[in-house]
C-alpha cells in the first residue's frame, strides 16, 4: 500500500532534506495534538546545527488543509528568506500531488532515515543513500 506524501508530512515527525543547486535544507514537521479536541498543530522547523535530533529552529506552522507554511510572530525567518520560499515551494508541490516536479527543477527531496549501525537520524542525502552516517561508514569499512 502506497501512502501519499501529503499524509507523510502530517505523520507526526516528518523529516526531509531538500537539496539541489549546491544548497541543502533539512526540515522537520512535528504534529502537536490538542487535548481540548481541536485540530492538531503542525510546527515546521529547520535543522540549524549538527545534531540531527535536537538542532532545529522554529520556522512556522504548516497548514496541511491548504498546503502552506504560515509564519508567526515567533518565526525566526522572514517571508522572503530562501529557506521559507524553498519549504513553501516543496510542500505546495506535495499538496498538489506534483512531488515529481521537485526533480525536474534540479532538486531532490530525501526523507530521513536512521543509521544501520548506531540508529542516529540521517539527513545528508549521501548518508541516507548509504544507510550509514560518515563515522559509522568509516568503522564499517575498517578505518
N, C-alpha and C positions, 0 to 999 in steps of 0.2 A: 504494500500500500504506500503510495507516494503522498507525503504531507506537503501541502502548499507552503511556499516560503513565507507568505503573509502570516500563516499560523505559527511558523517557527519564530518569527520576530516577537510574537506575543507569548512564547512558551514560558517565560519566567526569568531566564538569564541568558538570553541570546547574545553571543559574542561573535563578531566577524571582523575581518580586516578587508578594507578596500585599498587596493594598490594599483598603481599604474603611473606612467609619466614621471618616474623617479620619485614618487610620493607613496606614503603608506600611512593609513589611519586605522586604528583598531577601536571599534565601538562596542558598547555593551548596552542592551536594553533590558532593564530589570523591571519585573512586574511586582507591584506592591498591592496586596489585597486590602480593601477597606473592610473593617469589622462591622460597619453600620449598613452593609448591604449595597452601598453604591458601587458603581463600576470601578474596576481596578485602575491604578495609575501606572504608567509605563515611563520610567525615567531613562533618558538617553544620556550616556556618559562616553567620554573619550579617554583612551589609555594615554597617560601623560608621563609615565615613569617606566622603570624597568621591571617592576613587579606586575606580572600579568594577572594577578589576583586582586591586588588592592590599590594600584596606582591609577585610578580612574577619576576624572574631573567631570562634575555635572555640566551637561550641555543644555538640556531642555526636557520637554515632555513629549514623548511620542504619542501621536493620536492615531491609533490603528483604524478607526472608523473612516478617516479621510486620507490616510497615508501621508501624514505631515509631522514635522517636528516643530513644536512651538517653543520659542524662547520665553523665559520668565525673568522676573527681577533677579533671581538667584543665578541665572545663566552666566557662565564665565566667558562667553564668546558673543561677538556682535553678529547681527543679521548678515553682514557681507563677508564674514570670515570664511576662509576656504574650507575649514572642517565642517562648518554648518551647511554650506552650499553642497558639499560632497555628500553628507548624510541625507539631506533632503532629496537630492537627486536620486540616490540609490533606493531609499525607501519609497519614493514615488514610483520608480520603475517596478519594484517588487509589488507594491499595492496594485498597480495596473496590470500585473502579470507579464511584464516586459523585462524580467531579470536578464534574459539573454542579451539584451541591448547593452548591458554593462561591458561585456567582452567586445562587442562590435565598436565600442568607443575607446578601446585600448586599455580598459581596466579589468581587474579580476576581483571577484568577491569570494573570500576564503573564510569558511566557517571554522572557528577554533576547534581544536581537539586536545587531547592530552598526550603527553609523552608516554611512550610504551615502556619506558624504563622506570621513570620516577613518578609519573602521574601528574606532573605540573601542567598547567594550561599552556598550550602552544598557540601563538598568534602570528608569528612570522611565517609567511607562505611556504618558504623552503623547508622550515621545520615541520609544518603541518604535512607537507608532501612526504617528508622522510619519516614522519611519525616519531621523531626524536628531537629533543632540544639540542643545541650545539654542544653543551658539556657532556650530555649523555651519549651523543653520537661519537665523541672522542673516546669515551670509555668503552663503548661497544666495539669501536674499531681497534681498540687495544693500545691507544696512545697514552 
